[in-house]
C-alpha cells in the first residue's frame, strides 16, 4: 500500500467559540488513580488512547485521554460533546464501541471505553493489501448495520474509514471515534460543515454543498472498494488531483469482481447524492442489494455468523494487532495526575461542564 496513515489529515473545521454545558461537572465515582495505565494503543489530535486495567476488579478498558488545553485552543468543544453524546446512545448496538463512563480532571478528559484488540481494519488491509469478496462483504455488512443504527437515531457519522473500524477479539467489527458525528439529522435534513478525511470525502462535501446522511453510504462504498482493490477509489498522492478525481472521474471497477460487487460500488459511489444507493430508503437500500444476499441480517446482528478472520489474540495483554509506533511509547506520568478540579482555570472547567457520566446502575 503506498498510502501512509499520515496522508489522512483532516481538513480544517470551522471554529466554534461557545462553551458546552452538559450538566454537573464531576463524576465523584471515578478518577485516574483507579486505573493502572499499561500501554499506549492509539493517538489522536487531542490526546492518546491507552490500555488500562481497573484496580478494583482487574477489568481491561481502552481509555481515551484528551488534553483540554488542545481542545480549547482549536475550539473543538462541540465535537467532544458530540462524541460523548453519541457514545451514550451506542449501548444497544453490537458493532459500536461502548462508553462505560467518563470523568475529568482540571487538565484532561477521560473516556472509559470497551477495549478492542483485534486491530484496526487499516492495519489488516496494509498487511494483506486487499480482502477476498466474502470477507469484504462481512465487514461491510457489519459496518452498514452500525451506520444504519446511527441513522435511526438521526446521527450522521461522517468519518467512516478503515482507521475507525476495529476488530474485536473474535473478528467482529467495532466502529469507533464519533468526534465528527452530527446529531439531530432527520431523513431529509442537510448540513454543510466541511469535515472528514480527504480520501473518503463525498463530492457534495468537496463542493461545499449541503449534504445529507447519504455521505455515510458514499464512505461505505469507498471503504468497500478499498477492501476489494487495496486503495480508496479515487486515490492519488496529490490531494488536489484526488479531489478532482472524486468530482469528475468515472469510477474504475476492474473486471475481476462479481457483477454484484461492481453494481453496489457504482451505487454507493454515485456522484449525485440523490441517485446514490441509500438515498431512498437509507439502510434498507443497502440491506436489500443483491451483493448482500448471502447475509442473514438477523444472524449478523446477533453475531451468529463466524467472522472470516480470527485475530487469534491470547488475551487482553496481546497487542500484536496494534502498531508498535504506539505500543513502544512510554505511558506519560501525567495521565494519572489528579489536580484539583476547582483549581483549574474557569474557562477550562466551564467549557466541559457535564462531560462526566456514570451509568445509573452502579455495576457498570
N, C-alpha and C positions, 0 to 999 in steps of 0.2 A: 504494500500500500504506500503510495507516495504522498500520503496525507498525514501530517502530524496533528496531534491533539491541539497544538497551539494555533493551528490555522483557523480554529473555530472561535475567534474572539468575537464577543457580542457587539453589535452596533451600539452606538451611544444612545442611551434612553433619555427622554425628556426629564428634566428635574422637577421635583415636587417639594415644596418647602413646608407644607403643613405637618405638624406633629400628628402622630397617630395615637388615638386613645382607645385602648381595648379593655378598659375597666381597671380593677385594682392591680397594683404593680408587682406584688410579690407572691411567690408560691412558697409559703413558710416550710413546706414539707420537703424541699429539695435544695441541695447546694452542691458545688463542685466536689467538695471533700467526701461526698457519699460514694464516689467512684474511684477506682484505680484506672487511670488512663494508660493504655498499653501500647498502642501504635497509632501513627498517622496513617489513615487509609484513603484520604482524598483531600483535595484542595479546591477552593473556590475564590471568588473575587473578595469576599469579606472575612475569610477565615478558613478553618480546616474541619475535616470530619475525622473523628478518632474512634478506634475500637476501645470500649471501656467496659469494665466489669463492676457491677454494683456490689459494694462491700457487704451489704446486709444479707444478700441471698445468692451471690455469685452469678447473677444473670448478666449475659452479654448484651450490649447495646451499641449502636452507632450514634455517637453524639456529635452533632454539628455545632461548632463553637464559632460564633460570629463576633467581630470587633465592632462595638457601637460607633467608635470614632470613624472607622472607614465608611460605615453605612451613612452616618450623618454628613460626612464630607461629600459623599456623592449624592446626597439627598435621596436615598433609596428606601426610606422607612416604609413607603407604601407597598413595596414588593415584599418586604419582610412580613408585613401584616397579611398580605395575600397568601404568602406561603403558609403562615401559621393557620389562617382560617381554612385553607384548602386541606391542610393536614388533618384538621379536626373533623372534617367531613369524610375522611377516607377510611374510617374504621370498618366500613361494610363491604369493602371490595378486596378480593384475594390478590389482585395484581397491582395494588398501590401500596407504597410504603406507609406504615402506620406510625403515628406520633403517640408515644406513651405519656410524656408530659414535657413541659418546658419550664425554664426558670432563668433568672438573670442575676448578674452582679452589677456593680456600677460601671464596669468596663465591657462586659460581654453578655451575649445572649446564648442560651444553650437549648438546642432541640434534642430530646432523647427519643431516638427512632429505632425501628426494627433494625437489627443487624443482619445484613445480607452478604454472604461471602462467596457466591458463585462467580463473581466478576462482572464487569461491565460488558455489554454486548460489543462495544467498541474494542475492548481488549481481545475478545474471542475472534472478532472479524479481522483484526490486524494479524492475529496469529494464523488464521486459516484462509485468509483472503476473501472467500465467499462461502455461502452455505448452499447445500442442495435444496431443491424446492420444498420438500416436505418439512424440513427444519425451518426454513424461512417462513413457511405458511403458519406453522405452530406459533412462532414468536409474534408474527403479525396479527394472528387471531387474538392472542392474549393481550397484546397492546391495544388492539381495536376495542376489545371488551372494556379495558380500563378507560380509554378515551371516551367511549360511548357512555360509560357511567358518569364521568366528569360532565359531559354534555347534558346528561339528565339532571344534573344539579345546576345547570346554567353556568358552567365553568368552561372557558376555553383554555387549553393547556399551553399552546404557543411555543413550546421549546422541545418538541419531540426530536430526539437524535440518539444515536447508539450510546453516547456517553451517559445519557439519563435513563437508559434501560438496563437494569441489573438482573442477574440470575440469582435465584436463591440456591440453597444447598442441594435441592433436588433437580434444579434446572428450569424452574418456572420463572416467568418474567415478573419483575417488580419495578414499576415506574416510580422515579424519584425526582426531586428538585422541582418544587412548584413556585419558584420565585417569579416566573413570568406569567403565571395564570391570571386570567381576567375573570372576575366573578360577575354575577348578575346579567349574563348574556343569554337572553331569550332566543328562541329559534330564529327569528327574523332580525334580531338586533345586530348592529355593526359597531366596530371600534376602529381607531386609526393609529394607535401607538406603533411606532416603528421599532420592533424588537424581535429577537430570535437569533439564530446562528446563521451566518452567511450561506453555507451550502444548502440549507433547508428552507430558505425564505420563499414564500409563495409569490407569484408575480404581482398580485394585488398589493402585497405588503411593500414590495420593492417600488411599486408605482406610487406609494403613499396614498392609496385609495382606501375608503372604508372597507373593512373585511369582516367576515363572519366566522362561524365555527368550522367552515369548510377548510380553513387554513390547516387545521389539525389533520384533515384527511390528505391534503397535499403532502404534509410531513410524513404521514404513514406511507404514502407512495414512495417518497424519497428514501425512507429507511428500508422499505421492502426492496426497492431497486438496488440499494447498496448491499443488502444481504445477498442478493442474487448475482450481482455483477462486480462487487468489490469496491466500487466508488459511488458517491452520490450521482444522481442522473445528469446534472449539467456541470459537473465539476471541472474547474480549471484552477491552476495555481495562481493565475492572475484574477483577482477578485472582480475587477471591473468586467473582464471577459466572461467570468462565470455569471455575473448579473445579466449581461447581455444574452448569454445562452438561455438563462431561465426565462427571460422576457420574450425572446424571439426565435430561438432554435427549436426545431421539432425534436421530440423525444426519440432517442436512438434505442430501439429494443432489438437486440441481436436475435437471430433466428433459432438459437439453441434452447429457448424456453418453450413451455407449453403455450397453446393459444390462450388458455385461461389466465396464465400469468401475464402474458402480453396485454390482454384485454383489461385486467384490473389495473395494471400500471398506467395504461393510456387513460383509464377512467379517473384514477386518483390524481394523476399528474396533468389533468386538463387545465390549460392556462386560464380558461374562463370559469370563474368560481361558480357561476350559475349552472354550468353544464357539467361540473365535476361530480364524480361519484360521491354520494353523501349529501348532495345539495337538496334532494327532495325529501328523503326520509331519514337523513342522518345515519346513525349506526345500522339501521335496518338495511339500507342500501348495501353496505359493506358485507353485512352478515349473509345476505341473500345472493351475493355474487357467486358465480359458478366456481371461481378459484377456491372458495371456502367450502364447497360442497362435501369434501371429505371430513369436515369438522362437525362433531356433535357439540353444539354450543353449551348445552346444559352440562355435559360431561366435562367440557373445557373449564367452565366456571367453577365446578366443584373439584377441579384438579384430579379428575378420574382418568385423564389421558396421560400416559407416561411420557415425560419430556424426551425429545430425540437425543439430547446430550445430557449426561450426568457429570456435574463438575467434580464429583468424587472427592469432596473435602472431608478431611479426617475429623473435623470438629471446629469449634469457633476460632481456635488459635491458628488454623490452617489458612495462611494468607497467600497461597500460591497464585490465586487469580487477581491479586492486587498488583499494581505497578510498583516495582521496587523503588522507583523515584520517590514514592510516598513512604513506603514502609521502612525504608532505611533512614528516614529523617528522625531526628530526636524529638520526643514529645516536649513541648515547651513547658517550663515550670509554671508560667503564668496561668496555665489552664486551670489549675486547682486553687489559685489565689481567690480568696473571698473578701474583697474590700467591702467596707460598709456601704450598703446601697444609699443610705441617707447622705453619705459624704460626697457622692458624685455631683458633678455639675448639674444644675437644674435642667439645662437643655437636654442632656443625655438621658436623665431619668424621665423627664416629661415626654420625650419622644417615643418611649417604649412602654408607656403605661399599659398595663394589662397584657403584656406579652406572655406572662407566665400562665400556666394552665396545669391543673391537676384533675384527673378524672374523679367523678363523684363517688364511685365505689373505690375505696382507697387500696384495693388489692392490685391495681394496675393490671 
